[in-house]
Amino acid sequence: MAKRRTKSQIQSDQIIKDNLEKLGAEIYKVTKRRTRVLTGALKKSINYGVKPDTVLTFYQNDYGADVRPSGETSGPTDALLITIEELLPKGIEVIKKELTESIMYPFLK
């Protein structure tokens, strides 16, 4: 039998979900610009989703991991992974800050 979540757990999950949606949209936008275009299939395959509340998942065609970003002839491949590694730390800090503020709010009144 599943345990019922408390009001504070639900609020925390909502804060995480909202921020993951924002982070996902930002990574999606940057990756679309960064991805090399040959037929457009790779660019069209890039997508993301937040499910159930605290898991951000990205999708792209398998061969996306082997394609260099647009305008680059050397260095790492996979524009999606490069973008995630670049933007994730900032996104985590925003989530931590908002969670801390929501936890401390009742005590700061």
Secondary structure, 3 states (H helix, E strand, C coil): CCCCCCHHHHHHHHHHHHHHHHHHHHHHHHHHHHCCCCCCHHHHHCEEEECCCCCEEEECCHHHHHCCCCCCCCCCCCHHHHHHHHHHHHHHHHHHHHHHHHHHHHHHC
